[in-house]
Amino acid sequence: MRAVGAASPVLNAYVMIAPDNRVTIVAKNPEIGQGIKTSLPMLIAEELDVDWAQVRTRQADSNPSVYGLQFAGGSMATPLHWDQLRKVGATARALLVAAAAAKWQVPTSECVTASGVVHHKASKRKATYGSLAAQAATLPQPDPKSIVLKDPKAYKIIGKSKPQVDTAAIVRGKPLFGIDVVVPGMLYATFEKAPVFGAGVAGADLDAALAVKGVRKAFVIAGGQDLNGLLPGVAVVADSWWQARQGRNRLNIRWQDHPTAQQSSANFDTQAAALSKGPPLRTERQDGDVAAGLAGAATTVEAAYAYPFIAHAALEPQNCTAHFHEGKMEIWAPTQYPDAGRQLVAKTLGLKPADIIIHMTRCGGGFGRRLANDYMVEAAWIAKEAGAPVKLLWTREDDLRHDFYRPAGWHYLKGGVDKSGRLIAWQDHFVTLGAAGKPAGSAGMSTTEFPARFVPNFQYDLSVMVCGIPTGPLRAPGSNALAFVVQSFIDELAHGAGVDPVTFRLNLLGDQGMVGTAGKDGYDAARMKGVLQLVAAKSGWGKTKLNPRQGMGVAFHYSHLGYFAEVVQVHVSESGEVTVEKVWVAADVGRQIINPTGALNQVQGAVIDGLSAALGQKITIEGGAAVERNFNTYALLRMKSSPVVEVHWNITDNPPTGLGEPALPPVLPALCNAIFAATGQRIRNLPINKALLKV
């Protein structure tokens, strides 16, 4: 690959080395707070064989032809890039060695590297990477089969704690995020959509908005009915965001009637209860004979569980800056999936994907919300209409009331335990949301969801209610709700059978290893037992003396290739206030933790997210619209209420996997099980109703 400028020889799409031996490594994926702008370059730097102090990282733009898939979601960055990016670093190192060997006229096999320097020990010659990079950049790429990766015992960067590369800039308030973007000649925009999702504009007082000082344009966007695309609304463009906001306040928009206005949380509850009493829409999985299993059980338990819509509530509201010029759309966006945004903008505006340039900014939180790119297509449309660069910035109210919510769900369960204390029958009638008999985004449940395949008599029934509320993935999609239901009901069955909750779970997992196919529908019972036993030992399960109205609860869950078990200790006051005192986490994400500090941050953050959801988060739908508007009615856990979170790694000989999501699901049922241990009150509906816990 040719050098780009004398000062910046480029060895490949990821690695540039300056003459002063400073190394720039490109981070290909969006940074949403998960630390990927640090950990992925660490993989390259390790195999490049440089000191981390030499390295600077740079965020890539969206360029699928160079970088392939660029997205943040599914905790897939480590599984997808563990081998790939180490090979990128090793390939660049091989080029530098080849350049040195050619310069000295010695075999490459006689050259070694260390800390950004190539050494020829026999002649005691050495050369810095910076002095070799220009020549190395002109050499042909080596045969991939010739690339040898390091023995993990030789790692100097991987496995060593590194601060996130942006931390200093964040602390100093330097512009990194989408909300910080400023381009020459930029105007500001607001965009108001109907409270009822998808409702059209019947009328608006555009002249009143235009009368506000600084307002340049106000116009109706017809939009469409695809909740993932450009919806109807009214845009106001002004010299400042505040002026645009004041213009928006004067619009007096009249909205068209829309069928979703007939939908509400209360109505969904009523429908679900009615559906639970009749036959399901269909049976998704049936093993053995559930009716016979329940009839022959020594102990049976029935329970109904439900969880609400919840919002992502990223601290940085949705925003995007766009500029249409010279036939191209240039975009600066905090997005988790930039190329999906490119395709959406191209389709909606009638542009070629190749004519859309996307600069990825750091995201102030994502949690799955920024996998959708509705705010990107809104900004692009407004900028094209305005004829100038435009920054679209949502309000907090916009963000909470126009989300792709974690869908609500209802589960009607029956379970049976035999005389020996083993679970022998499980039936779940799952009532969810969707259309035409199909679950909506993130509203489904796999036919292999635990405890499927671990109970001899198992039945999973499904019914679907029509829903016009937009739904989508939220951190640990599906699992963030299903773990609450499954692990809470398992606890009920253990209690009903008089068996210790940890023992009951170990018996349920049995002596099996991998069930199903690894990497697809596989579930490794041995790995789950490993983390369950570890968290029980670390938390002092069964050995800790607790005070009145103190309790400990346990749960586990497998998601996103990670095996996690967690114990929560709580105290519940006589007035019903829940204090989470401590959380223990045991995790199995394979043989290697890339950045221990970053890994700890992700696990602790996931636990805090899960506790927030359990203790206070709910989006209520009334008249087809979200009721909650801001953080005064949609609670995030505050620092003073955050518990100590103690994390332990169970290192196993398995490929390294991701960490952004799998730590979240178990904490919700572990918390609810701890509350039961403290009070005797089962939590079957989220968020937790403190009134039920009063003495």
C-alpha positions as CSV (number, residue, x, y, z in Angstrom):
1,M,0.0,0.0,0.0
2,R,1.4,3.4,-0.9
3,A,2.3,6.0,1.7
4,V,-0.1,8.9,2.1
5,G,2.1,11.9,2.6
6,A,5.7,11.8,3.8
7,A,4.7,12.2,7.4
8,S,2.1,9.4,7.5
9,P,3.0,6.2,5.9
10,V,0.0,3.8,5.8
11,L,0.7,0.1,6.2
12,N,-3.0,-0.9,5.9
13,A,-6.4,0.6,6.5
14,Y,-5.9,0.5,10.2
15,V,-2.2,1.4,10.9
16,M,-0.2,4.6,10.2
17,I,3.3,5.1,11.6
18,A,4.9,8.6,11.6
19,P,8.7,9.1,11.5
20,D,8.8,10.0,15.2
21,N,7.6,6.4,15.8
22,R,4.1,7.5,16.9
23,V,1.5,4.9,15.8
24,T,-2.0,5.8,14.8
25,I,-4.5,2.9,14.9
26,V,-8.0,3.3,13.4
27,A,-11.0,2.2,15.5
28,K,-13.5,0.8,13.0
29,N,-16.6,0.5,15.1
30,P,-18.9,3.1,16.7
31,E,-17.9,4.0,20.2
32,I,-21.0,4.2,22.4
33,G,-19.3,4.0,25.8
34,Q,-18.5,0.3,25.6
35,G,-14.8,1.1,25.2
36,I,-14.4,-0.4,21.8
37,K,-12.3,2.6,20.6
38,T,-9.7,1.3,23.1
39,S,-10.1,-2.4,23.1
40,L,-10.1,-3.0,19.3
41,P,-6.9,-1.0,18.7
42,M,-5.4,-2.9,21.7
43,L,-5.7,-6.1,19.6
44,I,-3.8,-4.5,16.7
45,A,-1.2,-2.9,18.9
46,E,-0.4,-6.2,20.6
47,E,0.4,-8.0,17.4
48,L,2.1,-4.9,15.9
49,D,4.4,-5.2,18.9
50,V,4.5,-1.5,20.0
51,D,4.2,0.0,23.4
52,W,0.7,1.3,24.2
53,A,2.2,4.7,25.0
54,Q,3.2,5.1,21.4
55,V,-0.4,4.6,20.1
56,R,-3.0,7.1,19.2
57,T,-6.4,6.0,18.1
58,R,-8.7,7.6,15.5
59,Q,-12.3,7.0,14.8
60,A,-13.0,5.6,11.3
61,D,-15.7,7.1,9.1
62,S,-18.3,4.7,7.8
63,N,-16.7,2.9,4.8
64,P,-18.0,-0.7,4.3
65,S,-15.9,-1.2,1.3
66,V,-12.8,-0.8,3.5
67,Y,-13.9,-2.0,6.9
68,G,-16.8,-4.3,6.2
69,L,-19.5,-4.3,8.8
70,Q,-19.2,-1.3,11.2
71,F,-21.8,-1.5,14.0
72,A,-22.2,-1.6,17.8
73,G,-24.7,-4.2,18.8
74,G,-25.2,-7.7,20.0
75,S,-21.9,-7.6,22.0
76,M,-20.3,-8.9,18.8
77,A,-17.2,-6.7,18.5
78,T,-14.9,-9.1,20.3
79,P,-16.2,-12.4,18.7
80,L,-16.0,-10.9,15.2
81,H,-12.7,-9.1,15.5
82,W,-10.6,-11.2,17.9
83,D,-8.7,-13.0,15.2
84,Q,-9.2,-10.5,12.4
85,L,-7.6,-7.4,14.1
86,R,-4.8,-9.4,15.7
87,K,-3.9,-10.5,12.1
88,V,-4.1,-6.8,11.0
89,G,-1.4,-5.9,13.5
90,A,0.7,-9.0,12.8
91,T,0.6,-8.3,9.1
92,A,1.8,-4.7,9.6
93,R,4.6,-6.0,11.8
94,A,5.6,-8.4,9.1
95,L,5.9,-5.6,6.6
96,L,8.2,-3.6,8.9
97,V,10.3,-6.7,9.5
98,A,10.5,-7.2,5.7
99,A,11.6,-3.6,5.2
100,A,14.3,-3.9,7.8
101,A,15.6,-7.2,6.4
102,A,15.8,-5.7,2.9
103,K,17.7,-2.7,4.3
104,W,20.2,-4.8,6.1
105,Q,20.2,-7.6,3.5
106,V,19.5,-10.3,6.0
107,P,16.8,-13.0,6.3
108,T,13.5,-11.9,7.9
109,S,13.8,-14.9,10.2
110,E,16.9,-13.3,11.9
111,C,14.9,-10.1,12.8
112,V,12.8,-9.7,15.9
113,T,10.7,-6.8,17.2
114,A,10.0,-5.1,20.5
115,S,8.4,-1.8,21.5
116,G,8.2,-0.5,18.0
117,V,11.8,-1.4,17.0
118,V,13.1,-4.1,14.7
119,H,16.4,-5.7,15.9
120,H,19.0,-7.8,14.1
121,K,20.7,-9.4,17.1
122,A,23.6,-10.9,15.1
123,S,24.8,-7.5,13.9
124,K,23.4,-5.5,16.8
125,R,21.6,-3.3,14.3
126,K,18.1,-1.8,15.1
127,A,15.6,0.5,13.4
128,T,12.5,2.1,14.6
129,Y,9.2,1.4,13.0
130,G,9.0,5.1,12.1
131,S,12.2,4.9,10.1
132,L,11.0,1.8,8.2
133,A,7.3,2.7,7.7
134,A,7.7,4.6,4.4
135,Q,9.5,1.6,2.8
136,A,7.2,-1.0,4.4
137,A,4.2,0.8,3.0
138,T,5.5,0.1,-0.6
139,L,5.9,-3.6,-0.1
140,P,3.3,-6.2,-1.2
141,Q,1.1,-7.6,1.5
142,P,2.5,-10.9,2.9
143,D,0.7,-14.2,2.4
144,P,-1.9,-14.5,5.2
145,K,-0.8,-18.1,5.8
146,S,2.6,-16.9,6.7
147,I,1.3,-14.7,9.6
148,V,2.0,-16.1,13.0
149,L,0.2,-14.7,16.0
150,K,1.7,-14.3,19.5
151,D,1.6,-16.8,22.2
152,P,-0.8,-15.3,24.8
153,K,2.0,-15.7,27.4
154,A,3.8,-13.0,25.5
155,Y,1.0,-10.4,25.7
156,K,2.0,-7.0,26.9
157,I,-1.2,-5.1,26.0
158,I,-4.0,-7.6,25.8
159,G,-5.1,-8.5,29.3
160,K,-3.6,-5.3,30.8
161,S,-5.9,-2.5,32.1
162,K,-6.0,0.6,30.0
163,P,-8.1,3.7,30.5
164,Q,-10.5,4.5,27.7
165,V,-8.6,6.7,25.1
166,D,-11.3,9.4,25.2
167,T,-11.5,9.7,29.0
168,A,-9.3,12.8,29.3
169,A,-11.1,14.6,26.5
170,I,-14.5,13.8,28.1
171,V,-13.4,15.1,31.5
172,R,-12.2,18.3,29.9
173,G,-15.4,18.7,27.9
174,K,-13.7,18.5,24.5
175,P,-16.1,18.0,21.5
176,L,-16.4,14.3,20.7
177,F,-20.1,13.6,20.6
178,G,-22.7,14.2,17.9
179,I,-24.2,16.9,20.0
180,D,-20.8,18.8,19.8
181,V,-20.6,18.9,16.0
182,V,-20.2,22.4,14.5
183,V,-19.6,23.0,10.7
184,P,-19.3,26.3,8.9
185,G,-22.6,28.0,8.1
186,M,-24.6,25.5,10.2
187,L,-28.2,26.2,11.1
188,Y,-30.2,24.4,13.9
189,A,-33.4,22.4,13.6
190,T,-36.2,20.9,15.6
191,F,-38.7,18.4,14.4
192,E,-42.0,17.7,16.0
193,K,-43.8,14.5,15.4
194,A,-47.3,13.4,16.6
195,P,-47.6,12.1,20.1
196,V,-49.5,9.1,18.6
197,F,-46.9,7.2,16.6
198,G,-47.2,7.7,12.8
199,A,-50.1,10.3,12.9
200,G,-50.0,12.8,10.0
201,V,-50.1,16.6,10.1
202,A,-53.6,18.1,9.7
203,G,-52.3,21.7,10.0
204,A,-49.8,23.9,11.6
205,D,-49.3,27.7,12.1
206,L,-46.1,28.0,10.1
207,D,-46.3,31.8,9.9
208,A,-46.3,32.0,13.7
209,A,-43.1,30.0,13.8
210,L,-41.5,32.1,11.0
211,A,-42.3,35.3,13.0
212,V,-39.8,34.2,15.7
213,K,-36.5,36.1,15.3
214,G,-33.8,33.9,13.8
215,V,-36.2,31.3,12.3
216,R,-35.3,30.7,8.7
217,K,-37.8,28.1,7.6
218,A,-40.7,26.1,8.9
219,F,-42.3,23.3,6.9
220,V,-44.4,20.2,7.0
221,I,-42.8,16.8,6.2
222,A,-45.4,14.4,4.9
223,G,-43.3,11.4,5.8
224,G,-44.7,7.8,5.8
225,Q,-46.0,5.1,8.0
226,D,-42.8,3.0,8.5
227,L,-42.0,3.6,12.2
228,N,-38.4,2.9,11.4
229,G,-38.2,5.6,8.7
230,L,-39.2,9.3,8.2
231,L,-42.5,9.9,9.9
232,P,-44.8,12.9,9.4
233,G,-44.0,16.1,11.3
234,V,-43.1,19.8,11.2
235,A,-39.5,21.1,11.0
236,V,-38.3,24.5,12.2
237,V,-34.8,25.7,11.1
238,A,-33.2,28.7,12.8
239,D,-29.9,30.5,13.5
240,S,-29.8,28.9,17.0
241,W,-31.4,25.8,18.5
242,W,-33.2,28.0,21.1
243,Q,-34.8,30.1,18.3
244,A,-35.8,26.9,16.5
245,R,-37.4,25.7,19.8
246,Q,-39.3,28.9,20.3
247,G,-40.6,28.7,16.7
248,R,-41.7,25.1,17.4
249,N,-43.6,26.2,20.5
250,R,-45.8,28.4,18.3
251,L,-46.7,25.9,15.6
252,N,-50.0,24.8,17.2
253,I,-49.9,21.6,15.2
254,R,-53.2,19.7,14.6
255,W,-52.7,16.0,14.1
256,Q,-54.7,13.6,12.0
257,D,-56.6,10.7,13.6
258,H,-54.7,7.4,13.8
259,P,-55.8,3.9,14.8
260,T,-52.9,3.6,17.3
261,A,-54.7,6.2,19.4
262,Q,-57.0,3.3,20.6
263,Q,-54.1,1.5,22.2
264,S,-52.9,1.8,25.8
265,S,-51.0,-0.1,28.4
266,A,-54.2,-0.8,30.4
267,N,-55.8,-2.2,27.3
268,F,-52.9,-4.5,26.6
269,D,-53.1,-5.8,30.1
270,T,-56.7,-6.5,29.7
271,Q,-56.3,-8.3,26.4
272,A,-53.4,-10.4,27.7
273,A,-55.4,-11.6,30.7
274,A,-58.3,-12.6,28.4
275,L,-56.0,-14.4,25.9
276,S,-54.3,-16.3,28.8
277,K,-57.6,-18.0,29.6
278,G,-58.1,-19.4,26.1
279,P,-56.1,-21.5,23.6
280,P,-52.9,-19.8,22.3
281,L,-52.4,-18.6,18.8
282,R,-50.0,-21.5,18.4
283,T,-47.6,-23.8,20.3
284,E,-44.0,-22.9,19.5
285,R,-42.4,-25.9,21.3
286,Q,-43.7,-29.1,22.9
287,D,-41.5,-31.7,24.6
288,G,-43.0,-34.6,26.4
289,D,-46.4,-34.3,28.0
290,V,-46.8,-31.2,30.2
291,A,-50.3,-32.1,31.3
292,A,-49.1,-35.5,32.6
293,G,-46.0,-34.0,34.1
294,L,-48.0,-31.4,36.1
295,A,-50.5,-34.1,37.1
296,G,-47.8,-36.3,38.5
297,A,-45.8,-33.6,40.2
298,A,-45.4,-33.5,44.0
299,T,-45.4,-29.7,43.9
300,T,-47.0,-27.4,41.3
301,V,-46.9,-23.6,41.1
302,E,-48.8,-21.2,38.8
303,A,-47.9,-17.5,38.4
304,A,-48.5,-14.6,36.0
305,Y,-45.5,-12.3,35.2
306,A,-45.5,-9.0,33.3
307,Y,-43.0,-6.3,32.3
308,P,-43.7,-2.9,30.8
309,F,-42.4,-0.9,27.8
310,I,-39.1,0.8,28.8
311,A,-37.0,3.5,27.0
312,H,-33.3,3.5,26.3
313,A,-32.9,7.0,27.9
314,A,-29.3,7.6,26.6
315,L,-28.0,10.7,28.2
316,E,-27.2,12.3,24.8
317,P,-30.6,12.8,23.1
318,Q,-30.8,11.9,19.4
319,N,-29.1,14.3,17.1
320,C,-27.5,14.5,13.7
321,T,-25.8,17.1,11.5
322,A,-26.3,16.9,7.8
323,H,-25.2,19.0,4.7
324,F,-26.4,18.4,1.2
325,H,-23.8,19.9,-1.3
326,E,-22.5,19.1,-4.7
327,G,-25.0,16.3,-5.1
328,K,-23.8,14.5,-2.0
329,M,-25.2,14.2,1.5
330,E,-22.6,14.6,4.2
331,I,-23.6,13.4,7.7
332,W,-22.1,13.6,11.2
333,A,-24.0,11.2,13.4
334,P,-23.8,9.3,16.8
335,T,-25.1,6.1,15.3
336,Q,-24.6,2.4,16.2
337,Y,-25.2,1.2,12.6
338,P,-24.1,3.8,10.1
339,D,-24.5,1.9,6.9
340,A,-28.1,1.1,7.8
341,G,-28.6,4.8,8.1
342,R,-26.9,5.3,4.7
343,Q,-29.3,2.9,3.1
344,L,-32.3,4.6,4.8
345,V,-31.3,8.0,3.7
346,A,-30.6,6.9,0.2
347,K,-34.0,5.2,-0.1
348,T,-35.9,8.0,1.4
349,L,-34.3,10.9,-0.4
350,G,-33.7,9.1,-3.7
351,L,-29.9,9.3,-3.5
352,K,-27.2,6.8,-4.3
353,P,-25.7,5.1,-1.2
354,A,-22.2,6.0,-2.7
355,D,-23.2,9.7,-2.5
356,I,-23.8,9.6,1.3
357,I,-20.8,10.3,3.5
358,I,-21.1,9.4,7.1
359,H,-18.7,10.6,9.8
360,M,-19.2,8.6,13.0
361,T,-19.1,10.6,16.2
362,R,-18.8,9.2,19.7
363,C,-22.3,8.3,21.1
364,G,-23.4,9.5,24.5
365,G,-25.0,6.1,25.1
366,G,-26.8,3.9,22.8
367,F,-28.1,0.7,24.4
368,G,-29.6,-0.4,21.1
369,R,-31.5,2.9,20.5
370,R,-29.0,4.1,17.9
371,L,-29.3,1.0,15.8
372,A,-32.3,2.8,14.4
373,N,-31.5,5.9,12.3
374,D,-34.7,7.8,12.2
375,Y,-33.0,11.0,13.5
376,M,-30.4,10.6,10.7
377,V,-33.0,10.6,7.9
378,E,-34.9,13.4,9.6
379,A,-31.7,15.6,9.6
380,A,-30.9,14.7,6.0
381,W,-34.4,15.6,4.7
382,I,-34.4,18.9,6.6
383,A,-30.9,19.8,5.5
384,K,-31.8,19.2,1.8
385,E,-34.9,21.3,2.2
386,A,-33.1,24.1,4.1
387,G,-30.2,24.3,1.5
388,A,-27.6,24.6,4.3
389,P,-25.8,22.5,6.9
390,V,-28.3,21.7,9.7
391,K,-27.9,20.2,13.1
392,L,-31.1,18.5,14.3
393,L,-31.3,18.1,18.0
394,W,-34.1,16.3,19.9
395,T,-35.3,17.4,23.3
396,R,-35.3,15.0,26.2
397,E,-39.1,14.8,25.8
398,D,-38.7,13.9,22.1
399,D,-36.2,11.2,23.1
400,L,-38.5,9.5,25.7
401,R,-41.7,9.8,23.7
402,H,-40.3,8.7,20.3
403,D,-38.2,5.7,21.2
404,F,-38.2,2.2,19.9
405,Y,-39.1,0.8,23.3
406,R,-38.3,-2.5,24.9
407,P,-41.6,-4.2,24.3
408,A,-44.0,-5.1,27.1
409,G,-44.8,-8.8,27.7
410,W,-47.0,-11.2,29.7
411,H,-46.2,-14.7,30.8
412,Y,-48.7,-17.2,32.3
413,L,-46.7,-20.0,33.8
414,K,-47.2,-23.5,35.3
415,G,-44.5,-25.6,36.8
416,G,-44.2,-29.0,38.5
417,V,-41.4,-30.5,40.7
418,D,-41.2,-34.2,41.6
419,K,-40.6,-35.7,45.1
420,S,-36.9,-35.5,44.7
421,G,-37.0,-31.8,44.1
422,R,-36.4,-31.8,40.4
423,L,-38.2,-29.7,37.8
424,I,-40.2,-32.1,35.6
425,A,-42.8,-29.8,33.9
426,W,-42.9,-26.3,32.6
427,Q,-45.6,-24.5,30.6
428,D,-45.4,-20.8,29.5
429,H,-48.2,-19.1,27.6
430,F,-46.4,-16.0,26.3
431,V,-48.6,-13.1,25.2
432,T,-46.6,-10.5,23.2
433,L,-47.0,-7.6,20.8
434,G,-46.8,-7.6,17.0
435,A,-48.9,-7.8,13.9
436,A,-50.3,-10.6,11.7
437,G,-49.4,-13.2,14.3
438,K,-45.7,-12.2,14.3
439,P,-43.9,-10.6,17.3
440,A,-42.7,-7.1,16.9
441,G,-39.1,-6.1,17.0
442,S,-37.4,-7.7,20.1
443,A,-40.8,-9.0,21.3
444,G,-40.3,-12.6,20.5
445,M,-38.8,-15.6,22.4
446,S,-36.7,-18.3,21.0
447,T,-37.9,-21.9,21.2
448,T,-34.6,-22.8,22.9
449,E,-34.9,-20.2,25.6
450,F,-33.9,-21.7,28.9
451,P,-35.2,-23.9,30.5
452,A,-36.2,-25.5,27.2
453,R,-34.2,-28.7,26.7
454,F,-33.6,-29.0,30.4
455,V,-37.1,-30.0,31.4
456,P,-38.6,-33.3,30.2
457,N,-42.1,-32.0,29.8
458,F,-41.9,-28.5,28.3
459,Q,-44.5,-26.4,26.4
460,Y,-44.2,-22.9,25.0
461,D,-47.4,-21.3,23.7
462,L,-47.6,-18.0,22.0
463,S,-50.3,-15.4,21.4
464,V,-49.8,-12.0,19.7
465,M,-51.7,-8.7,20.2
466,V,-51.7,-6.0,17.5
467,C,-49.5,-3.2,18.5
468,G,-48.7,0.2,16.8
469,I,-46.1,1.2,19.4
470,P,-42.5,1.1,18.0
471,T,-40.3,-1.5,19.6
472,G,-36.8,-2.5,19.2
473,P,-33.6,-3.9,20.9
474,L,-32.6,-2.6,24.3
475,R,-29.4,-3.7,26.0
476,A,-29.5,-7.5,26.0
477,P,-32.6,-7.6,23.8
478,G,-35.2,-10.1,24.9
479,S,-33.0,-11.4,27.7
480,N,-33.5,-8.2,29.7
481,A,-37.1,-9.2,30.3
482,L,-37.1,-13.0,29.8
483,A,-34.5,-13.6,32.5
484,F,-36.7,-11.8,35.0
485,V,-39.6,-14.1,34.3
486,V,-37.7,-17.4,34.0
487,Q,-35.3,-17.0,36.9
488,S,-38.0,-15.6,39.2
489,F,-40.3,-18.5,38.4
490,I,-37.5,-21.0,39.0
491,D,-37.1,-19.4,42.4
492,E,-40.8,-19.9,43.1
493,L,-40.5,-23.5,42.2
494,A,-37.5,-24.0,44.4
495,H,-39.2,-22.4,47.3
496,G,-42.4,-24.5,46.7
497,A,-40.3,-27.6,46.7
498,G,-38.3,-26.6,49.8
499,V,-35.0,-26.8,47.9
500,D,-32.2,-24.2,48.2
501,P,-32.3,-21.9,45.1
502,V,-28.7,-22.6,44.2
503,T,-29.0,-26.3,44.6
504,F,-32.3,-26.3,42.6
505,R,-30.6,-24.6,39.7
506,L,-27.5,-26.9,39.8
507,N,-29.9,-29.9,39.7
508,L,-31.7,-28.3,36.8
509,L,-28.5,-27.8,34.8
510,G,-27.5,-31.4,35.6
511,D,-24.4,-33.0,34.3
512,Q,-24.8,-32.0,30.7
513,G,-22.2,-30.1,28.7
514,M,-23.1,-28.4,25.5
515,V,-26.8,-28.7,24.6
516,G,-27.4,-27.8,20.9
517,T,-24.8,-26.3,18.6
518,A,-22.1,-24.0,19.9
519,G,-22.3,-20.5,18.5
520,K,-25.9,-21.1,17.2
521,D,-28.5,-22.5,19.6
522,G,-25.9,-24.0,22.0
523,Y,-26.2,-23.8,25.7
524,D,-23.2,-25.0,27.8
525,A,-24.6,-26.2,31.1
526,A,-21.1,-26.9,32.5
527,R,-20.1,-23.3,31.9
528,M,-23.2,-22.1,33.6
529,K,-22.7,-24.3,36.6
530,G,-19.2,-22.9,36.8
531,V,-20.3,-19.3,37.2
532,L,-23.2,-20.3,39.5
533,Q,-20.8,-22.2,41.8
534,L,-18.3,-19.3,41.7
535,V,-20.9,-16.6,42.6
536,A,-22.3,-18.7,45.4
537,A,-18.8,-19.1,46.9
538,K,-17.8,-15.5,46.5
539,S,-21.1,-14.2,48.0
540,G,-21.1,-16.5,50.9
541,W,-24.4,-18.0,49.8
542,G,-26.0,-19.9,52.6
543,K,-23.3,-18.9,55.1
544,T,-24.0,-15.2,55.5
545,K,-26.0,-14.2,58.6
546,L,-28.6,-11.6,57.6
547,N,-30.6,-9.2,59.6
548,P,-34.4,-9.0,59.6
549,R,-35.7,-7.7,56.2
550,Q,-32.4,-8.4,54.6
551,G,-32.2,-11.0,51.8
552,M,-30.1,-12.5,49.2
553,G,-31.3,-13.7,45.8
554,V,-29.6,-15.6,42.9
555,A,-30.1,-15.9,39.2
556,F,-28.2,-16.8,36.0
557,H,-28.6,-16.2,32.3
558,Y,-26.9,-17.0,29.1
559,S,-27.0,-14.3,26.3
560,H,-24.7,-12.9,23.7
561,L,-22.4,-15.9,24.1
562,G,-21.7,-15.0,27.8
563,Y,-22.5,-17.0,30.9
564,F,-23.4,-14.9,34.0
565,A,-24.6,-15.7,37.5
566,E,-25.4,-13.0,40.0
567,V,-26.3,-12.7,43.7
568,V,-28.0,-9.5,45.0
569,Q,-28.2,-8.6,48.7
570,V,-30.9,-6.1,49.7
571,H,-32.5,-4.5,52.7
572,V,-36.2,-3.5,52.5
573,S,-37.4,-1.0,55.0
574,E,-40.8,-1.2,56.7
575,S,-41.9,1.6,54.5
576,G,-41.1,-0.5,51.4
577,E,-37.8,1.3,50.4
578,V,-35.4,-1.1,48.7
579,T,-31.7,-0.6,49.3
580,V,-29.5,-2.7,47.1
581,E,-26.5,-3.3,49.3
582,K,-24.2,-5.4,47.1
583,V,-24.1,-7.4,43.9
584,W,-21.8,-10.3,43.1
585,V,-21.2,-11.2,39.5
586,A,-19.5,-14.3,38.1
587,A,-18.8,-14.3,34.4
588,D,-17.5,-16.6,31.8
589,V,-16.7,-14.9,28.5
590,G,-13.9,-17.2,27.4
591,R,-10.2,-17.4,27.7
592,Q,-9.2,-13.7,27.5
593,I,-10.3,-10.4,28.9
594,I,-8.9,-7.8,26.5
595,N,-9.1,-4.8,28.8
596,P,-9.8,-5.6,32.4
597,T,-10.7,-2.1,33.4
598,G,-13.1,-1.7,30.5
599,A,-14.6,-5.1,31.2
600,L,-15.3,-4.2,34.8
601,N,-16.9,-0.9,33.7
602,Q,-19.2,-2.7,31.3
603,V,-20.3,-5.3,33.8
604,Q,-20.9,-2.7,36.5
605,G,-22.8,-0.5,34.1
606,A,-25.0,-3.3,32.9
607,V,-25.8,-4.2,36.6
608,I,-26.8,-0.5,37.2
609,D,-28.9,-0.5,34.1
610,G,-30.7,-3.6,35.2
611,L,-31.4,-2.3,38.7
612,S,-32.7,1.0,37.2
613,A,-35.1,-0.9,35.0
614,A,-36.4,-3.1,38.0
615,L,-36.7,-0.3,40.5
616,G,-38.3,2.5,38.5
617,Q,-38.5,2.4,34.8
618,K,-41.8,2.2,32.9
619,I,-43.2,3.8,29.8
620,T,-47.0,4.0,30.0
621,I,-49.0,4.2,26.8
622,E,-52.3,6.1,26.9
623,G,-54.2,7.0,23.8
624,G,-51.5,5.6,21.6
625,A,-48.8,7.9,23.1
626,A,-46.1,7.6,25.7
627,V,-47.0,9.4,29.0
628,E,-43.5,9.7,30.6
629,R,-41.7,12.8,29.3
630,N,-38.5,13.3,31.3
631,F,-36.3,12.0,34.1
632,N,-38.7,13.3,36.8
633,T,-41.1,10.5,35.8
634,Y,-38.7,8.0,34.3
635,A,-36.1,7.1,36.9
636,L,-32.4,6.4,36.4
637,L,-30.5,5.0,39.4
638,R,-28.5,7.7,41.1
639,M,-25.0,7.4,42.3
640,K,-26.1,7.5,46.0
641,S,-28.3,4.4,45.4
642,S,-25.7,2.4,43.4
643,P,-24.4,-0.7,45.2
644,V,-21.0,-2.2,45.4
645,V,-20.6,-4.5,42.4
646,E,-18.0,-7.2,42.8
647,V,-17.0,-9.0,39.6
648,H,-15.2,-12.3,39.3
649,W,-14.1,-14.0,36.0
650,N,-14.3,-17.7,35.4
651,I,-11.7,-18.1,32.7
652,T,-12.4,-21.1,30.5
653,D,-10.8,-22.4,27.3
654,N,-13.4,-20.9,25.0
655,P,-13.2,-18.1,22.4
656,P,-13.4,-14.6,23.8
657,T,-16.9,-13.1,23.7
658,G,-18.5,-9.7,24.3
659,L,-19.4,-8.0,27.5
660,G,-21.7,-5.0,26.8
661,E,-25.0,-6.9,27.3
662,P,-24.9,-10.3,29.1
663,A,-24.3,-9.0,32.6
664,L,-27.6,-7.2,32.7
665,P,-30.3,-9.9,32.5
666,P,-29.6,-11.9,35.7
667,V,-29.6,-8.8,38.1
668,L,-33.3,-8.2,37.7
669,P,-34.5,-11.6,38.9
670,A,-31.7,-11.8,41.5
671,L,-32.9,-8.5,42.9
672,C,-36.6,-9.7,43.0
673,N,-35.6,-13.0,44.5
674,A,-33.6,-11.2,47.2
675,I,-36.7,-9.1,48.0
676,F,-38.7,-12.2,48.4
677,A,-36.1,-13.6,50.8
678,A,-36.3,-10.4,52.8
679,T,-40.0,-9.9,52.8
680,G,-41.8,-13.0,51.6
681,Q,-43.4,-10.9,48.8
682,R,-43.0,-12.1,45.2
683,I,-42.4,-9.5,42.5
684,R,-44.2,-10.6,39.4
685,N,-44.6,-7.2,37.8
686,L,-42.0,-4.6,36.9
687,P,-41.1,-2.0,38.0
688,I,-41.1,-3.0,41.6
689,N,-44.2,-1.6,43.5
690,K,-42.8,-0.4,46.8
691,A,-46.3,-0.3,48.3
692,L,-46.4,-4.1,48.2
693,L,-43.4,-4.2,50.5
694,K,-44.7,-2.1,53.3
695,V,-45.1,-3.8,56.7
